[in-house]
Amino acid sequence: MKSQNKLKIINDPIYGFITIEGTLIFDLIEHPYFQRLRRISQMGMSYLVYPGAHHTRFHHALGAMFLMQKATQVLELKGVSISKEEKEALQIAILLHDIGHGPFSHALENCIIDNVSHEHISLLFMNELNKNFNNRLTLAISIFKNEYDRKFLHQLISSQLDMDRLDYLRRDSFYTGVSEGSVNSERLIAMLNVHEDNLVVEENGIYSVEKFIIARRLMYWQVYLHKTGIVAEQLLLRAVRRAKELTKQGEALPASEALLYFLEHPITKGHFSGEVLDTFSKLDDFDIMSAMKAWASNSDFVLRNLSQMLLNRDLLKIELSDGPISESKYKPKLDSFRKEHNLNDNEASYFVFTGEIFNQAYNMDRDTINILYKNGNVKDVAKASDQLNLKTLSKKVVKHYLCYPKSIN
């Protein structure tokens, strides 16, 4: 068998050619754990709103790695010392930062596995890969966990202006066609620097940072928190929850071996063994979609109708409100649907329910984006901005919603 050429370039629709720098990174990309990301959608059920939003976590991870390459090049040109080992570790850490996502990304987080974040599962995958690759990921894991003594390296991976956000905003904007979310990642990266071991943006980049924060706010309202997307993801969540409930009652539902394992076994952080991780690595969007196609003819009213709604995009109606939904508005709709279909309160609550969403484009209380002035002073961008009041965008905006079938007035 011929040896494989591991110095590859990948053509990305956003950035053009992405180079894979080194055999270790190539081997990580080739690993089944990472290849699984090709089958995990980046934006959950958003394609039901924006038909082009079919890109995957695989796309995003490679894009974030490319931006990390550019960021380290910029910082080195400005005299910041970054060793060859640190550069490789940064690329590995950002490449694997989302490897723990389950089917449909955030849509089913904390549902298939109870109260276990994708970040925690990503770390479990990294530790397992570290064993497989003779501890060559140790430095990447240390940076990812913010245990390495150079803080700015972790900030490149996880902060309010990291390579993760710079890629997903631009990529999601591209695939949805929502131009308001497009950010100038090249300009932002060109303005990066390090001051007292913290990542900063040079003062000439302040307007690019302002646009980045505004773009993030607009993307959340227009895309990530789009009301139709909220309904779709709630239906998906409830379909899996109902499947778990029926399985617990002893009903044998059609599902893949991997999905069936998580329907039958309530897994928490403390139960996450190597066997569980291996089973999770076999789970992706296709398991859920194929199961729903089978569930759409199930005898259970709830599971059948939830699955049909998603497959046929026949979704619930949603009303948004600035204040909490009153019981006087919610209860009559619940009772009406319950009586119409002869359901109990629990069954009806799968179709009539309330919830809340929030948007906070910038958080002044954690890992602020700091502007570095030529005189050496550093100031939080929210205080440095003279064009608009970014403090307003740092306030959490909460909206409440009520979902119910369209047949109910």
C-alpha positions in Angstrom: 0.0 0.0 0.0 1.3 3.4 -0.9 2.0 5.9 1.9 -0.5 8.7 2.0 0.5 12.3 1.3 -0.4 14.1 4.5 0.4 17.6 3.4 -3.0 18.4 2.0 -4.8 21.6 1.0 -8.6 21.9 1.3 -10.7 24.3 -0.8 -13.0 26.2 1.5 -15.8 28.4 0.1 -15.1 31.1 2.7 -11.3 31.4 2.8 -10.1 29.6 -0.3 -7.3 27.1 0.3 -6.7 25.8 3.8 -3.4 24.0 4.4 -3.0 21.1 6.8 0.2 21.8 8.6 1.9 18.6 9.7 1.1 14.8 9.8 -0.4 14.8 13.3 -3.1 17.3 12.4 -3.8 15.3 9.2 -4.1 12.1 11.2 -6.5 13.8 13.7 -8.7 15.0 10.8 -8.7 11.5 9.4 -9.7 9.9 12.7 -13.3 8.6 12.9 -14.0 10.8 15.9 -13.4 13.9 13.7 -14.8 12.5 10.5 -18.1 12.1 12.4 -18.4 15.9 12.4 -19.2 15.7 8.7 -22.6 14.3 9.9 -23.3 16.9 12.6 -25.0 20.0 11.3 -23.5 23.3 12.4 -26.8 25.1 13.0 -29.3 22.4 14.2 -32.7 22.8 12.5 -32.0 26.3 11.0 -32.1 24.8 7.5 -35.9 24.8 7.9 -35.7 28.6 7.9 -32.6 29.1 5.8 -32.4 26.4 3.2 -28.7 26.9 2.6 -27.7 26.2 6.2 -26.6 22.6 5.7 -23.0 23.2 6.6 -21.4 21.0 9.3 -19.2 21.1 12.3 -16.5 19.7 10.1 -16.6 22.8 7.9 -16.5 25.0 11.0 -13.6 23.2 12.7 -11.4 23.5 9.6 -12.3 27.2 9.2 -11.4 27.9 12.8 -8.1 26.1 12.4 -7.3 28.3 9.3 -8.0 31.5 11.3 -5.8 30.2 14.1 -2.9 29.8 11.5 -3.4 33.4 10.4 -3.6 34.7 14.0 -0.3 33.1 15.0 1.3 34.4 11.9 0.1 38.0 12.7 1.3 37.8 16.3 4.7 36.4 15.4 5.2 39.3 12.9 4.5 41.7 15.8 7.2 40.1 17.9 5.1 37.7 20.0 7.1 34.5 20.6 5.1 31.4 19.8 7.0 28.1 19.6 6.4 25.5 16.9 4.9 23.2 19.6 2.6 25.9 20.8 1.4 26.7 17.2 0.6 23.0 16.6 -1.1 22.7 19.9 -3.3 25.8 19.2 -4.4 24.3 15.8 -5.2 21.0 17.5 -7.2 22.6 20.3 -9.3 24.8 18.0 -9.7 21.9 15.5 -11.1 19.7 18.3 -13.0 22.3 20.3 -16.4 21.2 19.0 -15.7 17.5 18.6 -18.0 16.7 21.5 -21.2 18.0 19.8 -24.0 15.6 19.5 -26.7 15.3 16.7 -27.9 18.7 15.5 -25.3 20.5 17.7 -26.9 22.7 20.3 -30.4 21.6 19.5 -30.1 18.3 21.5 -27.4 19.3 24.0 -28.3 18.1 27.5 -31.1 16.0 26.0 -29.5 12.8 24.7 -27.1 13.0 27.6 -28.5 14.7 30.7 -26.7 17.9 31.7 -23.4 17.1 30.1 -22.1 20.0 27.9 -20.4 19.5 24.5 -17.3 21.1 25.9 -17.0 18.3 28.5 -17.4 15.7 25.9 -14.9 17.4 23.6 -12.4 17.1 26.5 -13.2 13.4 26.9 -12.5 12.9 23.2 -9.3 14.9 23.4 -8.1 12.7 26.3 -8.9 9.6 24.4 -7.1 10.8 21.3 -4.2 11.8 23.4 -3.8 8.1 24.5 -4.1 7.0 20.8 -1.4 9.5 19.7 1.2 8.8 22.4 0.4 11.9 24.5 1.1 14.3 21.6 -2.0 16.3 22.5 -1.0 17.0 26.0 -0.1 20.7 25.3 -3.2 21.3 23.3 -5.4 19.9 26.1 -3.5 22.1 28.7 -4.2 25.2 26.5 -7.8 24.2 26.0 -8.4 23.8 29.7 -6.7 27.2 30.4 -4.0 25.5 32.5 -1.0 26.6 30.4 1.0 29.5 31.7 0.4 31.7 28.6 -3.1 33.0 29.0 -3.5 34.6 25.6 -3.1 31.2 23.9 -6.3 30.0 25.6 -8.0 33.3 24.7 -7.4 32.6 21.0 -9.5 29.4 21.5 -12.1 30.6 24.0 -12.9 34.3 24.6 -15.3 36.9 23.3 -13.1 37.4 20.3 -11.7 34.0 19.5 -11.2 32.0 16.3 -14.3 30.0 17.0 -16.6 33.1 16.9 -14.8 34.7 14.0 -15.4 31.6 11.9 -18.9 30.7 12.9 -20.3 34.2 12.4 -18.8 34.6 9.0 -19.6 31.0 7.9 -23.2 31.0 9.2 -23.7 34.4 7.6 -22.5 32.9 4.3 -24.6 29.8 4.3 -27.8 31.5 5.5 -27.4 34.5 3.2 -27.9 36.8 6.2 -25.3 39.5 5.2 -25.8 41.4 8.5 -23.8 38.8 10.3 -20.7 38.9 8.0 -17.6 40.0 9.9 -14.2 41.1 8.5 -12.1 38.3 10.1 -9.0 39.2 8.2 -9.1 42.8 9.6 -9.8 41.7 13.1 -7.0 39.2 13.1 -4.6 41.7 11.6 -5.3 44.0 14.5 -4.6 41.4 17.2 -1.7 41.8 19.6 -0.6 40.6 23.1 -0.3 42.9 26.1 0.8 41.6 29.5 -0.1 38.0 28.4 -3.6 39.1 27.3 -5.0 39.1 23.8 -5.9 42.7 22.8 -6.9 44.6 19.7 -4.9 47.6 18.5 -6.8 50.9 18.5 -7.1 51.0 14.7 -9.3 47.9 14.9 -11.9 49.4 17.3 -14.5 49.9 14.5 -14.1 46.3 13.3 -14.7 45.1 16.9 -17.8 47.3 17.1 -19.1 45.8 13.8 -18.3 42.3 15.1 -20.4 42.8 18.3 -23.3 44.3 16.3 -23.1 41.4 13.8 -23.2 38.9 16.6 -26.3 40.5 18.0 -28.0 40.6 14.6 -27.2 37.0 13.9 -28.7 35.9 17.2 -32.0 37.6 16.6 -32.2 36.9 12.8 -30.7 33.4 12.7 -29.9 31.6 16.0 -33.0 32.8 17.8 -35.3 33.0 14.8 -38.7 32.1 16.0 -39.3 29.3 13.4 -35.9 27.8 14.3 -36.9 27.9 18.0 -40.1 25.9 17.3 -38.3 23.4 15.1 -35.6 22.7 17.7 -38.1 22.5 20.5 -40.1 19.9 18.5 -36.8 17.9 17.9 -36.0 18.1 21.6 -39.5 16.9 22.5 -39.5 14.1 20.0 -36.3 12.6 21.6 -37.6 13.3 25.1 -40.9 11.4 24.2 -38.9 8.6 22.7 -37.0 8.3 26.0 -40.2 8.4 28.0 -41.8 5.6 25.9 -38.6 3.5 26.0 -38.6 3.8 29.8 -42.2 2.5 29.8 -41.0 -0.6 28.0 -41.9 0.2 24.4 -39.4 -1.0 21.8 -38.9 1.9 19.4 -37.1 1.5 16.0 -33.7 3.3 16.3 -30.0 2.7 15.5 -27.9 0.8 18.0 -26.2 4.0 19.1 -29.4 6.0 19.6 -31.2 3.1 21.3 -28.4 2.9 23.8 -29.0 6.5 24.9 -32.8 6.1 24.8 -32.5 3.1 27.2 -29.7 4.3 29.5 -29.9 7.6 31.4 -26.3 8.8 31.2 -24.9 11.6 33.3 -21.4 13.1 33.7 -20.5 10.5 36.3 -21.5 7.6 34.0 -19.5 8.7 31.1 -17.1 5.7 30.6 -15.0 4.8 27.7 -17.7 2.5 26.4 -20.2 5.4 26.5 -17.8 7.7 24.7 -17.3 5.1 22.0 -21.1 4.7 21.6 -21.5 8.5 21.5 -18.9 8.7 18.7 -21.2 6.6 16.5 -24.2 9.0 17.0 -25.0 11.7 14.5 -27.8 13.6 12.7 -28.6 10.6 10.5 -29.5 8.4 13.5 -32.1 11.0 14.6 -33.6 11.6 11.1 -33.9 7.9 10.2 -35.5 7.3 13.6 -38.0 10.1 13.1 -39.0 8.6 9.7 -39.9 5.4 11.5 -41.5 7.2 14.5 -43.8 9.1 12.1 -46.0 6.0 11.8 -45.8 5.0 15.5 -49.0 4.3 17.4 -48.2 6.9 20.1 -50.0 10.2 19.2 -47.2 12.4 20.6 -44.2 10.8 19.0 -46.0 10.3 15.7 -47.1 13.9 15.4 -43.9 15.5 16.6 -42.0 13.4 14.0 -44.4 14.2 11.2 -44.3 18.0 12.0 -40.5 18.0 11.6 -40.3 15.8 8.6 -43.0 17.8 6.8 -42.1 21.2 8.2 -45.6 21.6 9.6 -44.6 23.4 12.7 -46.3 25.0 15.7 -47.3 28.6 15.9 -45.1 30.8 18.1 -45.8 34.1 19.8 -43.0 36.2 21.3 -43.5 38.5 24.3 -41.3 40.9 26.3 -42.8 39.6 29.6 -43.6 36.1 31.0 -46.5 34.3 29.4 -49.5 34.3 31.8 -51.2 31.1 32.8 -54.5 32.7 31.6 -53.1 32.8 28.1 -51.3 29.4 28.2 -53.8 27.1 30.0 -56.8 27.5 27.8 -54.8 26.5 24.7 -53.4 23.5 26.6 -56.9 22.5 27.7 -58.3 23.0 24.2 -55.7 20.8 22.6 -55.9 18.2 25.4 -59.7 17.8 25.0 -59.6 17.9 21.2 -57.3 14.9 21.0 -58.2 13.1 24.3 -54.8 13.6 25.8 -53.6 14.0 29.4 -51.8 17.1 30.5 -48.3 15.6 30.0 -49.1 14.5 26.5 -50.7 17.9 25.6 -47.7 19.8 27.0 -45.5 18.4 24.2 -47.5 20.6 21.8 -48.5 23.6 24.0 -45.6 25.1 26.0 -43.8 28.2 27.0 -40.1 29.1 27.3 -37.6 32.0 27.1 -34.7 33.0 25.0 -32.0 35.6 25.6 -29.5 37.6 23.6 -26.3 39.2 25.0 -24.0 40.3 22.3 -21.2 41.3 24.6 -20.5 40.5 28.3 -18.5 43.2 30.2 -18.1 40.8 33.2 -16.0 38.1 31.5 -13.0 38.1 29.2 -13.6 41.6 27.9 -12.4 42.6 24.4 -9.6 45.1 25.3 -8.3 47.9 23.0 -4.6 48.6 23.2 -3.7 52.3 22.5 -0.4 53.5 21.2 0.5 55.0 24.6 0.2 51.5 26.1 -3.1 52.1 27.8 -5.7 49.3 27.6 -9.5 49.9 27.8 -12.6 47.7 27.5 -14.1 48.2 24.0 -17.5 49.0 25.6 -15.8 52.0 27.4 -13.5 52.9 24.5 -16.2 53.1 21.8 -17.1 56.7 20.7 -19.4 55.7 17.9 -22.2 53.9 19.8 -22.9 52.8 23.3 -21.8 49.2 23.4 -22.7 49.0 27.0 -26.3 48.7 25.8 -25.4 45.6 23.8 -23.9 44.1 26.9 -27.3 43.9 28.6 -29.0 40.6 28.5 -32.3 40.9 26.5 -34.8 38.2 27.5 -37.9 37.3 25.4 -40.6 34.8 26.3 -42.5 32.6 23.9 -45.7 30.5 23.7 -45.9 27.7 21.2 -49.1 25.9 20.2 -50.7 24.1 17.2 -52.1 26.3 14.4 -55.5 24.8 14.8 -56.0 26.5 18.2 -57.2 30.1 18.1 
